[in-house]
Amino acid sequence: MSIFLLSSAFFLVVSCTNQENTQVVQVLKKTDTEIKQEKLLISQILDNLAAANESGNFEMIKNTWLQSEDVLLIGTENDEKLEGWEEIKAAVKKQFSSFNETLISITD
């Protein structure tokens, strides 16, 4: 379960960064301070996602995910591929109704 959630968080970050070549060049030119700030922001997003999953707070999940049909979540199983916000939303709601206690241990 936690592997699914962590992979979900990873793919959230990946799916939300629709970069063109010019944006990639801009990223490469960022200062150390800008990079640290972005890492902190990503860390906060992942912490919020973990807290939302642990508490079963769907609104928090909804505010974390990009609500688009372009979002793709690839899980840890061979057939675990969710395409679009509607599929992800259904999976999260099913998960929340199936589990009473969720603990996500975040490590470096």
N, CA, C and O of each residue as an XYZ file, in Angstrom:
432
protein
N       0.826     -1.181      0.000
C       0.000      0.000      0.000
C       0.877      1.254      0.000
O       0.658      2.168     -0.795
N       1.869      1.293      0.893
C       2.710      2.488      0.959
C       3.542      2.646     -0.313
O       3.848      3.766     -0.722
N       3.903      1.530     -0.932
C       4.647      1.616     -2.192
C       3.772      2.278     -3.246
O       4.240      3.110     -4.023
N       2.490      1.900     -3.267
C       1.540      2.512     -4.204
C       1.461      4.016     -3.972
O       1.482      4.803     -4.918
N       1.370      4.404     -2.711
C       1.231      5.826     -2.386
C       2.496      6.599     -2.733
O       2.426      7.709     -3.260
N       3.641      6.016     -2.439
C       4.896      6.701     -2.756
C       5.094      6.803     -4.267
O       5.542      7.829     -4.778
N       4.751      5.717     -4.975
C       4.880      5.794     -6.431
C       3.871      6.783     -6.987
O       4.143      7.458     -7.979
N       2.708      6.873     -6.354
C       1.713      7.860     -6.773
C       2.264      9.262     -6.610
O       2.111     10.105     -7.494
N       2.905      9.508     -5.483
C       3.473     10.828     -5.231
C       4.539     11.156     -6.270
O       4.589     12.270     -6.792
N       5.388     10.180     -6.563
C       6.437     10.389     -7.558
C       5.826     10.731     -8.911
O       6.249     11.687     -9.562
N       4.839      9.957     -9.334
C       4.246     10.196    -10.634
C       3.396     11.457    -10.653
O       3.176     12.038    -11.716
N       2.916     11.886     -9.490
C       2.235     13.167     -9.404
C       3.196     14.272     -9.797
O       2.870     15.134    -10.613
N       4.365     14.240     -9.219
C       5.365     15.265     -9.505
C       5.762     15.206    -10.975
O       5.881     16.242    -11.630
N       5.968     13.992    -11.497
C       6.379     13.837    -12.886
C       5.264     14.285    -13.824
O       5.524     14.985    -14.802
N       4.022     13.887    -13.535
C       2.924     14.213    -14.441
C       2.551     15.681    -14.413
O       1.973     16.191    -15.373
N       2.874     16.371    -13.326
C       2.532     17.785    -13.212
C       3.583     18.682    -13.840
O       3.405     19.900    -13.875
N       4.663     18.119    -14.330
C       5.724     18.934    -14.912
C       5.788     18.704    -16.415
O       6.647     17.974    -16.910
N       4.886     19.323    -17.118
C       4.835     19.221    -18.567
C       5.776     20.269    -19.143
O       5.367     21.400    -19.404
N       7.048     19.888    -19.344
C       8.084     20.855    -19.722
C       8.413     20.770    -21.204
O       8.496     19.690    -21.790
N       8.592     21.919    -21.773
C       9.108     21.998    -23.134
C      10.616     22.216    -23.046
O      11.143     22.449    -21.958
N      11.301     22.145    -24.159
C      12.764     22.283    -24.158
C      13.224     23.585    -23.531
O      14.217     23.592    -22.804
N      12.532     24.688    -23.789
C      12.959     25.968    -23.218
C      12.853     25.947    -21.706
O      13.674     26.556    -21.020
N      11.851     25.254    -21.174
C      11.710     25.168    -19.726
C      12.832     24.342    -19.128
O      13.304     24.651    -18.034
N      13.266     23.308    -19.812
C      14.371     22.482    -19.330
C      15.639     23.324    -19.236
O      16.389     23.210    -18.267
N      15.877     24.158    -20.226
C      17.054     25.037    -20.206
C      16.971     25.989    -19.023
O      17.977     26.240    -18.360
N      15.778     26.525    -18.749
C      15.605     27.425    -17.612
C      15.918     26.712    -16.305
O      16.531     27.297    -15.412
N      15.507     25.461    -16.183
C      15.788     24.684    -14.973
C      17.288     24.529    -14.781
O      17.788     24.642    -13.662
N      18.000     24.273    -15.857
C      19.443     24.085    -15.769
C      20.165     25.361    -15.336
O      21.273     25.286    -14.806
N      19.563     26.521    -15.549
C      20.187     27.791    -15.198
C      19.803     28.272    -13.801
O      20.211     29.365    -13.406
N      19.038     27.497    -13.046
C      18.590     27.935    -11.720
C      19.740     27.961    -10.729
O      20.693     27.188    -10.822
N      19.620     28.874     -9.780
C      20.630     28.990     -8.735
C      20.407     27.915     -7.679
O      19.358     27.272     -7.635
N      21.414     27.736     -6.831
C      21.292     26.772     -5.740
C      20.120     27.123     -4.825
O      19.412     26.232     -4.358
N      19.914     28.399     -4.569
C      18.813     28.840     -3.710
C      17.471     28.498     -4.339
O      16.565     28.028     -3.650
N      17.335     28.730     -5.644
C      16.082     28.407     -6.336
C      15.824     26.898     -6.309
O      14.690     26.460     -6.120
N      16.867     26.122     -6.496
C      16.724     24.664     -6.471
C      16.315     24.198     -5.083
O      15.447     23.335     -4.955
N      16.930     24.758     -4.034
C      16.556     24.401     -2.659
C      15.112     24.756     -2.373
O      14.408     23.993     -1.711
N      14.655     25.908     -2.864
C      13.266     26.322     -2.665
C      12.305     25.364     -3.363
O      11.261     25.020     -2.809
N      12.650     24.934     -4.566
C      11.801     23.996     -5.299
C      11.768     22.633     -4.611
O      10.715     21.999     -4.541
N      12.911     22.181     -4.104
C      12.950     20.915     -3.379
C      12.084     20.978     -2.130
O      11.396     20.015     -1.790
N      12.124     22.121     -1.447
C      11.288     22.306     -0.268
C       9.811     22.258     -0.644
O       9.011     21.638      0.057
N       9.449     22.901     -1.733
C       8.063     22.887     -2.194
C       7.615     21.467     -2.542
O       6.512     21.056     -2.182
N       8.462     20.727     -3.235
C       8.138     19.338     -3.580
C       7.981     18.502     -2.318
O       7.066     17.684     -2.219
N       8.868     18.707     -1.360
C       8.786     17.992     -0.085
C       7.474     18.298      0.628
O       6.850     17.398      1.191
N       7.055     19.553      0.607
C       5.795     19.938      1.236
C       4.604     19.291      0.535
O       3.660     18.853      1.193
N       4.641     19.228     -0.783
C       3.562     18.589     -1.543
C       3.477     17.109     -1.186
O       2.387     16.578     -0.973
N       4.631     16.445     -1.121
C       4.635     15.019     -0.780
C       4.183     14.795      0.658
O       3.480     13.824      0.939
N       4.578     15.683      1.575
C       4.102     15.589      2.968
C       2.586     15.759      3.026
O       1.906     15.033      3.752
N       2.059     16.710      2.268
C       0.607     16.917      2.230
C      -0.109     15.701      1.655
O      -1.172     15.312      2.138
N       0.474     15.106      0.627
C      -0.128     13.919      0.022
C      -0.141     12.764      1.020
O      -1.136     12.046      1.124
N       0.945     12.581      1.747
C       1.003     11.526      2.757
C      -0.012     11.789      3.860
O      -0.718     10.872      4.281
N      -0.094     13.026      4.334
C      -1.053     13.377      5.393
C      -2.491     13.166      4.918
O      -3.332     12.682      5.674
N      -2.765     13.524      3.682
C      -4.107     13.342      3.125
C      -4.468     11.866      3.054
O      -5.597     11.487      3.365
N      -3.516     11.029      2.648
C      -3.776      9.591      2.571
C      -3.955      8.992      3.964
O      -4.823      8.143      4.169
N      -3.144      9.427      4.913
C      -3.248      8.897      6.272
C      -4.573      9.277      6.924
O      -5.163      8.473      7.645
N      -5.036     10.483      6.676
C      -6.269     10.954      7.315
C      -7.519     10.646      6.496
O      -8.637     10.797      6.990
N      -7.337     10.216      5.250
C      -8.489      9.948      4.389
C      -9.157     11.237      3.932
O     -10.358     11.252      3.662
N      -8.395     12.306      3.845
C      -8.922     13.620      3.485
C      -8.928     13.762      1.965
O      -7.914     14.107      1.358
N     -10.087     13.491      1.359
C     -10.168     13.517     -0.101
C      -9.974     14.926     -0.656
O      -9.371     15.082     -1.719
N     -10.462     15.943      0.026
C     -10.295     17.319     -0.455
C      -8.820     17.690     -0.574
O      -8.413     18.381     -1.508
N      -8.031     17.220      0.384
C      -6.600     17.474      0.343
C      -5.958     16.751     -0.847
O      -5.073     17.291     -1.511
N      -6.413     15.536     -1.102
C      -5.932     14.780     -2.274
C      -6.299     15.551     -3.538
O      -5.468     15.748     -4.426
N      -7.540     15.977     -3.602
C      -8.044     16.698     -4.773
C      -7.228     17.965     -5.027
O      -6.960     18.309     -6.178
N      -6.839     18.650     -3.973
C      -6.056     19.874     -4.116
C      -4.599     19.606     -4.476
O      -3.887     20.520     -4.893
N      -4.149     18.365     -4.320
C      -2.770     18.011     -4.620
C      -2.609     17.572     -6.078
O      -1.630     17.926     -6.735
N      -3.567     16.807     -6.570
C      -3.489     16.262     -7.924
C      -3.939     17.284     -8.963
O      -4.828     18.097     -8.706
N      -3.326     17.233    -10.118
C      -3.788     17.994    -11.270
C      -5.042     17.292    -11.781
O      -4.989     16.114    -12.137
N      -6.147     17.991    -11.819
C      -7.419     17.391    -12.222
C      -7.590     17.507    -13.730
O      -8.341     18.340    -14.236
N      -6.878     16.653    -14.415
C      -6.843     16.675    -15.875
C      -6.864     15.243    -16.387
O      -6.438     14.312    -15.703
N      -7.355     15.093    -17.573
C      -7.337     13.768    -18.195
C      -5.957     13.439    -18.765
O      -5.745     12.344    -19.285
N      -5.027     14.379    -18.668
C      -3.653     14.150    -19.123
C      -2.780     13.528    -18.042
O      -1.639     13.154    -18.313
N      -3.297     13.410    -16.819
C      -2.524     12.859    -15.705
C      -2.455     11.342    -15.854
O      -3.437     10.696    -16.218
N      -1.290     10.790    -15.569
C      -1.079      9.353    -15.654
C      -0.429      8.878    -14.368
O       0.582      9.433    -13.936
N      -1.005      7.852    -13.754
C      -0.427      7.261    -12.555
C      -0.047      5.823    -12.888
O      -0.897      5.027    -13.287
N       1.207      5.500    -12.727
C       1.684      4.144    -12.945
C       2.090      3.606    -11.589
O       2.986      4.138    -10.934
N       1.419      2.544    -11.178
C       1.668      1.966     -9.867
C       2.765      0.924     -9.898
O       3.570      0.868    -10.828
N       2.781      0.103     -8.867
C       3.838     -0.894     -8.721
C       3.492     -2.240     -9.356
O       4.381     -3.063     -9.572
N       2.239     -2.472     -9.654
C       1.825     -3.729    -10.295
C       1.908     -3.586    -11.817
O       1.860     -2.475    -12.344
N       2.032     -4.720    -12.520
C       2.145     -4.690    -13.981
C       0.959     -4.016    -14.652
O       1.118     -3.314    -15.651
N      -0.229     -4.230    -14.101
C      -1.434     -3.700    -14.729
C      -1.969     -2.440    -14.047
O      -3.101     -2.028    -14.300
N      -1.169     -1.840    -13.200
C      -1.607     -0.676    -12.434
C      -1.243      0.608    -13.176
O      -0.170      1.181    -12.992
N      -2.176      1.031    -14.016
C      -1.991      2.248    -14.802
C      -3.330      2.974    -14.828
O      -4.308      2.474    -15.383
N      -3.363      4.140    -14.232
C      -4.582      4.932    -14.191
C      -4.388      6.146    -15.080
O      -3.405      6.875    -14.954
N      -5.334      6.351    -15.974
C      -5.238      7.461    -16.926
C      -6.326      8.479    -16.640
O      -7.514      8.165    -16.712
N      -5.926      9.684    -16.319
C      -6.860     10.774    -16.098
C      -7.323     10.875    -14.652
O      -7.338      9.895    -13.907
N      -7.699     12.087    -14.284
C      -8.110     12.380    -12.916
C      -9.290     11.523    -12.474
O      -9.331     11.092    -11.322
N     -10.247     11.267    -13.357
C     -11.435     10.505    -12.970
C     -11.070      9.092    -12.497
O     -11.639      8.607    -11.519
N     -10.140      8.435    -13.171
C      -9.702      7.100    -12.746
C      -8.938      7.167    -11.427
O      -9.117      6.319    -10.553
N      -8.099      8.167    -11.293
C      -7.327      8.325    -10.058
C      -8.273      8.618     -8.900
O      -8.133      8.044     -7.820
N      -9.232      9.506     -9.120
C     -10.206      9.867     -8.094
C     -10.971      8.621     -7.629
O     -11.145      8.414     -6.428
N     -11.419      7.807     -8.561
C     -12.151      6.586     -8.215
C     -11.270      5.635     -7.399
O     -11.739      5.024     -6.439
N     -10.002      5.511     -7.779
C      -9.091      4.620     -7.049
C      -8.839      5.126     -5.635
O      -8.786      4.334     -4.694
N      -8.682      6.439     -5.474
C      -8.447      7.017     -4.144
C      -9.674      6.812     -3.271
O      -9.547      6.428     -2.108
N     -10.848      7.059     -3.808
C     -12.075      6.881     -3.024
C     -12.252      5.416     -2.622
O     -12.670      5.124     -1.501
N     -11.938      4.505     -3.531
C     -12.019      3.071     -3.209
C     -11.017      2.727     -2.109
O     -11.333      1.990     -1.175
N      -9.815      3.267     -2.230
C      -8.776      3.031     -1.221
C      -9.238      3.538      0.138
O      -9.072      2.843      1.141
N      -9.813      4.733      0.192
C     -10.265      5.307      1.452
C     -11.382      4.482      2.085
O     -11.483      4.407      3.310
N     -12.220      3.865      1.255
C     -13.307      3.053      1.815
C     -12.836      1.653      2.216
O     -13.537      0.945      2.939
N     -11.651      1.254      1.748
C     -11.147     -0.098      2.016
C     -10.227     -0.174      3.230
O     -10.092     -1.241      3.828
N      -9.597      0.924      3.603
C      -8.618      0.914      4.680
C      -9.041      1.836      5.806
O      -9.526      2.943      5.571
N      -8.850      1.366      7.043
C      -9.184      2.190      8.208
C      -7.994      2.993      8.674
O      -8.121      4.175      8.993
N      -6.848      2.364      8.714
C      -5.648      3.033      9.213
C      -4.543      2.932      8.176
O      -4.194      1.847      7.712
N      -4.012      4.072      7.832
C      -2.915      4.119      6.877
C      -1.767      4.875      7.515
O      -1.954      5.957      8.073
N      -0.594      4.308      7.430
C       0.614      4.965      7.941
C       1.630      5.011      6.801
O       1.960      3.990      6.199
N       2.106      6.193      6.527
C       3.108      6.363      5.477
C       4.377      6.851      6.160
O       4.393      7.899      6.806
N       5.425      6.081      6.006
C       6.706      6.438      6.600
C       7.587      7.035      5.514
O       7.978      6.355      4.565
N       7.886      8.300      5.668
C       8.695      8.997      4.666
C      10.156      8.996      5.118
O      10.477      9.360      6.249
N      11.015      8.583      4.215
C      12.443      8.591      4.493
C      13.157      9.391      3.429
O      12.583      9.714      2.389
N      14.384      9.703      3.685
C      15.167     10.487      2.741
C      15.504      9.660      1.530
O      16.164     10.149      0.614
